[in-house]
Amino acid sequence: MTVPDKEALRRKYVMERDKRLRPDGNDQYVRLTGRLAHYLDDPYTPRDPREPKTDHVTVAFIGGGFAGLVTGARLKEAGIDDVRIIEKGGDFGGTWYWNRYPGAQCDTASFVYMPLLEETGHMPTEKYAHAPEILEHCRRIGKHFGLYDNALFHTEVDDLEWDAARSRWNVRTKQGDAFTAQFIAMGTGPLHVPKLPGIPGIQSFRGHSFHTSRWDYSYTGGDPSGAPMENLAGKRVAIIGTGATSVQCVPHLARACGELYVFQRTPSSVDVRDNRPTDPEWFAQIATPGWQQRWLENFTANQTGGLAEEDLVMDGWTDITRRVRSRIMAIPPEEFTAKRMREAWEDSDFEKMEEIRARVDSIVKDPETANGLKAWYRQLCKRPCFHDDYLQAFNVPGTHLIDTDGKGVERVTETGVVAGGREYQVDCIIYASGFEVGTEYTRRAGYDLTGRDGVRLSEYCADGMRTLHGVHVHGFPNAFITQPTQGANLISNIPHNLTEAGRTVALTIKHALDNGYSEVEPSKEAEDAWIDLLLSGKPLIERPADCTPGYYNNEGRPSPRARFSVGHPQGPMAFFKHIAEWRTTGDFQGLDFR
């Protein structure tokens, strides 16, 4: 495909961004408190009463999603059995416990997305597994490694305080628990606190409403496995939001509803997914010892610009980089400069986005609807989506795109939704408005840490996160974080970050216990050196200023602290190599054991 008029595209991108810029940034969303708190109820698992815990454990881990599961598994493998996972949901799974909306599935290939496949002997049934299979895999990990034995579900941490006299953490929860732990680790992630758009009148609606992370199958009918939502026959349903969640559930709603109104502020870019069942014979050939680690490294190398000889995964993520690499390698040697490499990247991006917009025209029959579904921004300004049924859903009679031209919904009334000066009367409103990402960590977590000398983590990191390897924090002994930031910062496949961080946490704790140490903490010098290293890098390609607002760029209002939300300056593969070597040496350079 010929690259279009680049200057015209740049102007178009800026124009579309400017329509959507808002002075309130993340404050445009509202917290689910007070009269909105019912949106947080757990519709999946009844709460069982229990007596508060007042005992002591070796390791307490906050969060029962992938971070808690992989870290717990590595701790168990290291011979540390006394592990307690604390989870606010009714079971393991994290975001996959909550997200059971119809059509939910991973958008990175199952073979690199689902952790511990080799250890549990599971073969994903398809290239992009659906939510029920991922949730069941989380339970499989919990059972395989004995993590259910000491877990606390439907439990939220309220406070963590370091007891210097006894070298342990005091853990308090909203459920009345008050126990101690020699070590604590946290993996709460960003996708667990639902948010609602701050639309005037949102509490006045007299019909039914729910957030996609608390899908109400008692109202819609059907189930997470894809059974038809027969209760929606003849119903008028509004869904507000057109991000990754909406892309997956709209096709199912389109088949079920009498009338479906899809309210859109910004369209997603939707490329081909090409999902397919896993061939058991093929899987048997690839599933040789060490296969998943090889696949993880291959995906990361391909997707982040490495020089892997082959692409094992072959998906939309690695396609992005393959295209860029082919253009860069075509630059004549005498013209091979940083400027020409940036131009090659931009040309590749323009070309790909033109293909994605042309795909809309080739599928969506109504020209006005097709124009509304076209994404006018660079591919990595928002999380790329891949789906084979979303665009087709707008050809289904009764499915209506309500494109608000960047303005969003005006208000909600007792009987419907108002956009563009018109009221659409509906029986049900579904909020596909996502989760809090750019808000304060303590606000999302629901607690703060009080470390050495009474210093709170929120105070220590007031100007930006400070860690060693994204895992250890000076002044907070025996505390660990399992996360991507300040490590690999690999956003396209979060579980790869978590598996490496989990190994680091487990081996550090094992070293402390085996050698009789009661405390471990990074030195201030090591932490400062790591931060200096992180900030020394300048990416060849930075996120362009013309990006449309979204959670990737803090809703278009970057915070000064955002400069600390980075990874290794030489990229994810360099960090994974660094941390593996750091663990292998056995001296844990930068950590003080005492």
N, C-alpha and C positions, 0 to 999 in steps of 0.2 A: 504494500500500500504506500502511495506517495505521501510524504510528510506535507501537511497543509501549511498555510500561511502562518508562520510561527508568531509573528508580531500580532496578528489578529487573534490568535488563540490566547496569547498572554493577556491581551486587553479583555477578552471574554472572561478569562479566569478571574481577573481582578474585579470585574464588574459583578460577577456572580458571588465572589467572596464578600464584597462590600454590602451586598443586599442582606447578608446574614450576620454581619458583625453587630454585636450588642454590647452596650456598656456594662451589663450585669454579669457577663461571662457565666461561670458556674452557678452564680446566684439566681439565674433564670429558673433553676430547678428547685423543688421544694422537698423538704425532709418528710418522711412518713412518721409523723408524730401526732399526738392529739387525736382529732377526729379522723385522721388519715392512717392511724396506726394499724387499723384492721387489714390494710394491704400487706402487712408483714406476717400475718398469721400463717402458720404451717398447715396447708391443706392435705398433706401427705401422710404424716405420722402422728398418732395421738401422743400426748405428753404423759409419761408415766411418772407418778410421784416417787421420790426417793429421799432418803436421809442425806443431809449435807455431809460432805467429806471433810474430815479434820486430820488426815493422816499425812505421811511424807512419801514422796516418790523421787526417783533418781532424775527422771526427765519428764517435764510437762510440756506438751506441744499444743499451741493454740492454732486451731484450724484443722478440719478433717478432710480437706480436699487433697489434690495431688501433692501439695507441699508436705502436709502432715503424713500422708501415706508413704511417700518415698523416703522421707527422713526416718519415720518410724521403722520402715523395712530395713534401712541401712543400720539403724541402731540395733535391731534384733539380730541382723547378720553379724554384727560386731560383738554379740554376746551380752548386750545390755537389754535385759528383759523388762525391767521396771519402767515402762513407758506409758504415760497417760496422755491421750489425745482429748482435747476439749473442743467441742464442736457445737455451734448454735443450732444446726439442723438436727433432724431426727435420725440421721445415719451418716456414714461417710459419703463423700462425693463432692462437697463444696459446691461450686457453681453447677455441677451436674446433679446434685441433689435438688437444687431449686429449679433449674431450667428443664422443665418437662413439657414445654409447649409442643404442639404438633409439628413434626418435621425437624426438630432440633437435632443437629449432628455437628461433628467437628469439621472445621474447614481447612485443617492441615491433615495430611494423610495419616490414617490410624496407626500405621506401622512406626511412625516417629512421634505421634501425638500421645498415644496411650502408653503410660510408663510401665516398666516391669513386665512386659509381655513375655520375655524369655524366662524370667524367674518363675512366673506363674504358669507357663506353658499354654498361654491363650493365643489363638489365631483370630484376628479381627475378621468378622464375616464379610466386610466390604471395605473398599478403599477409604471411605469416609463414614465411620461408624455412626449410627444414630444414638441418641441420648440413652435409651434404655440399656443398650449394650455397654456404654461407657459407665453408667451408674453401676451396673452389675459387675463390671471389672473393678471398680473401686471397692465394692464389697468383697470381691475375690481377693484383692490385695489384703484387705483387713483380716479376712479369715486365714489366708495363707501364712501371714506373719504374726498371727495371734494378737492383733491390735484391738480387737473388740473387748478383750478380757478386762481392761482397765479404763476403757473410754467413758467419757461423760458426754452424752448427747443432750440436745436442747439446753445447753449450758453456755452462758456468756460471761467472759471474764470482766470483772469490774475494776480490779486494781492489781498491780504487780509492784512489790516493794522489796528491795534488796536488804537483807539482814546481815550486816557486816560482821556482827559478833559471832554468828553461826555459819557464815558463808553459804547462805541459801536464800531462796526467793519465797516471800509470802505471797500466796495466790488466793485472791478472793473473787467470788463470782456473784452474779445477780441471783443465783439460786441458793445462796447462803453458804456455799462451800468456803472453808478457810483452812487450806492445807499448805504444806511447804514442798519445795522442789529444789534439789541441788542445782539443776540446770533447767533453764526455760528456752524454748525456741518458738518462733512465730512464723506462720505462713498464712496470713489471713487473705492475701491477694486483694485485687481491686474490684472484683466482680461479685460482690455479695450484699451490698447495700442498695436496694432498689431506689430509684429516684422517679419523681413525677414532674412533668413540665408545670411551671407555675402559671397555668392558664386561669384567668379569672373565671369564677363560677364553678370550679372543678368539684366543689363539694355540694353543689346544688342539684346535680343530676339525680333523677329519681329512678332511672333504670338500673340495670346491673352493670358493674364495672370491676375490673381486676387488672393487675400487672402481669405481664407474661411470665415472670419468675414465680408466680403463684397461680398457675393456670387452673381455672375452675371447671374441671370436667363434670362436676355435678350439674353445672349450668349448660355447658356446651354438648355434653355427651361425648362419647369416644374415650380414648385413653392414650397415654404417651406412645404406645406401640403403633399407632396409626389407625385405629378403628374409626369409622366415620362419625363425625360429630352430628348425630341425627337430631339433636335437640335444637340445632340452629336452623333447621329447615323453615323457611318463611320468615326468619328473623332478619332485622336490619341491624348490622353490626358496623361499628367504626373502629378502626385500628389507627392509633396515633403514633407515628414513627416509622421510618423506612430504612433502618439500619440492618445489621446482620440478622437480628432476631426476626424482624418483619419479613426479610427476604425468605426465611425458611418457613414461616408459618402462614404467610399469605396464600400460597397455593392450596393449602388444606382448607383454609377459611373460604376461599373462592368456590370450592366444590361443595361446601356445606351450607353457606348462608343463602337467604333469599336475596338480600342486597348487602354488598360489602363496600364500605367507603374507606379507602386508604388515604389518610391525610399525610401529606409529604411537605416537609420544609426543604430538605436537600436529598436528591436521589443518591442511591448507592451505585457504585460501578459494579456491574454484575457480569462476570466472565463465565466461560464454560467450566462446569465442574467435572463432568464425565465420570460419575460414580459407577462402580461395578462390583459384583461379588468377588470375593477372594477365591482363587482357584487353589484347592488344597494341595494338588500336586506341585504347583509352582511354589507354594509356601513351604512345602517340605524341602524343596531344593535350596531355598534361601535361608531357612531357619537352622543354620549350623551354629555351633558355639560362638558367641559374641556377635551374633547377627544384628541385634538391635542397636548396639553401640556403633557398629559400622554404619548402619543406616542413619543414625543421628548425626554422626560426623559428616557423612556424605551430603545429607540434606543441608546442614549448616554451611559446609564449604561451598556448595553450589548456590545456595540462596544468598550468601553474603559476599559473593565475588571471589571465592577461592578457585583453585585450579584442579579440582577433582577431574579425573580422567573420564568418569561416567556419571550419569545422573540416575541413581537408583529409583528415586521417588517420582520424577517426571510429573509435576503438577503445576498449577498456576503460579505458585510462589517461585519455583525454580525457573519457570519460563520467563519471568520478569528479568532475572539476572542473566539468563542465557542470551536474551535479546541485547541487553546492554553490552555484555562481553563481546558478542559478535561484531557490534558496531565499533567498539573500542579497538578490537584487534584488526579492524579494517583500516584504521588510521595509518597513513604512510609513516615510516620510521622518522623521517625528517620533520614531521608535524606532530609528533607524539608529545604533547604538553598537557598540563593540567587543564588548561582552557579548552583544548580540543576534546579531552575526555569528558568534561562537563557538557560540552555541546553534543557529544555522542549520546550521553545519558538522556539529555533533554529530547533529542530527536527520537530516541527509542520510546520514551514516555509518550510523546505526542502521537507517535504512530500507534502505540498500543491503545491509547484512549480513543483514538479515532476508530479503531477496530471495535472497541466495546460499544461506542455510540452507534456504529453501523449495524452491530448485532441487534440493537434495539429495533431499528428500522426493519430488519429482516424478519423479526418475530412478531412485533406488536402491530396489529392490523390498523388501528385507528391512528392517523398521523398526529393528531393533537396529543393523544395519550403518549405516543412514542416520543414526541419532543419533550414532554414533561419528565420522562424517565431517563433522559440523557444526563450523564454526570459531567459537569464542566469544571474539572479540576485535575490535578496530576494524580496518578494512580495511587501513590502512597501518602496522599494528604489525608485520606480516611482509610480505614481497614478495607482492603479489597474483598469483595464478595464473589463467590463462585456458586452458581446454581443453574440447574437445567429446567426448572419449572416456574420460576418467579415471573419472568417476563411473559411467559405463556398465560399466566393467570389473568392477565389483563385482557385477554381475548374471550374470557368466560363471561357470558351474559350475566349482568347483575353486579359485576365487579367494576368499581369506579375509582379512578385516580383523582384525588382532590389535591392538585398541586397548588400550593400557596405562594409560589414564586419567592421563596425564601423568607416569607413573613411568619409562617407558622399559624396555628389555630388561634382565632381571635378570642373566643370564649366558649364556655360550656353552659348550656341552659338546663332547665329541668328535664327537657325532652330531647336534647340533641347537642350538636356541635356546630359552631358558627365559624366559617372561613370564607374570606372574600366577600363578606357582607351577606352571605346566604346561610340559612340554618338547615342542617341536615338532621332530620328526626330519626333517631335510632333507638333500638331496644337495649343495646349493650355497647359499652366503650371498653376497648382493650388498649392498655398503655404499653407500647413497645418502646419505652423511653430509657431503657438501659439502667446502668448502675453508676454510683458515685465513683469517679476516678480521680478528678483533680482536686478534691477537697482535702482538708487536713487529715493526716493519718489517724490521729487520735479520735477524730470525729467518726471516721469509718470503722475503726477498730472498737470504739466504745470504751477504751481504757488508755491509760498512760503508764509508762514505766518510771519508777523512782529508783535511781541507781545510787552509786556511791556518793556520800556526802549530801544526800537529799536532792540531787540534781535530777530533774525530769527529762525524759528523752525529748519531749516537745521543746524544752528550753535549749537543750544541747544542739538540736538540729533546727533551731528557729530560723537560721539563715540558709539552711539547706542540709540535706542528708550528709552525714559523715560516718563512714565505715571503713573497715579493711575488707576488701574482696566482696563488699555488699553483705557480709555475714556477721562480722564482729564490730562492736562499738566500744570505744574507750570510755571508761567510767561506768560500764554496765557489765560487770563480771558474770561469767557463766550464762550469758544471754546470746542468742543466735537468731539470725533472720534468714529465712529461706525465700529467695526472691531473685528476679533478674537484674535489678538496678545496681549500678556500680560493680557489676560482674560482667557477664557476657552481654547483658541487655538485649538478648535475642527475642524480639517481639513476635516474629512469625511462628515460633514454636516454643511457647513458654515452658512446657515440661522438660525440655533439654536443660534449661537453666536450673530447674528445680532438682533434677536428678543429680547434677553436679554439686549444687549447694547441699543437698542431703548427704552426699558422701562426705563433704567437708565437715559438716556438723558432727556426723557420727564418728569419724576418725579422730576429730579433736577431743570429743568427750571420752572416747575410748583411751586415748593417750593420757588424759588427765586421770582417769580412774585407775588405769594399769600402773601408773607411777605414783599413786597416792597423793596427787595434788587435789586441793580443795577448791582452787580457783583458777580460772583462765580468763585472760583479758588482753586485748591488743594494746601495745604501747602507743602513746600519743605520737611518737616519732614515726612509727610504721603507718599509723592511720593517716597522718599528714602527708607522708610520702606517697601513699596510694592516691589520695585526693589530688595531689599535685600531678601525678601521672595521668589520672583521668582527665584533668583539665588541660593537660599539655597538648592533647590531640585536637586536630581540626579536621572534620570529615571532608573528603573530597567533594561530596554532594551533601549539602545541608537542606533541611526542610524549607522549601521556598516560602517567601513571605506572602505569596498570592494563594496559599492554601485556604480552602473554605474552613470555617470553624468546626471543630469537633473535639472529641476527647484526646485525639493525638496531639493537638496543639493548645490544650487547655481552653477550648472554646474561643480560640482566636485572641486570647488575652494572656500571653506568656508571663509567667512569674519569674522574678530574678532567681528564685530557687531552682527553676527548671534546668539551669546549667549544670546542676549536680545530678540530674536524672539521666546519666550517661553510662556508657560501658567502656571497656578497654579501648584505648585510642587506636589500636591496630585491628580491632574487630573481634567478634565472638570467638572465632577459632583460636586467635592468639590468647584470649583469656582462658579458654578451656585447656589449652596446652600449658599455660602458666599454672593454673590451679592444680592440674594433675601432677605436674612436677613438684609443686610446693607440698602436696600431700605425700608424694613418694619419698621425698628426702627424709621425712620423719622428724625434722627438727622444728617444724611449724614456725618458720621465721616470722618475726613480728608479733608473736604472741608471748605473753609472760605467764608462765605457770608457777604457782606458789602453793 
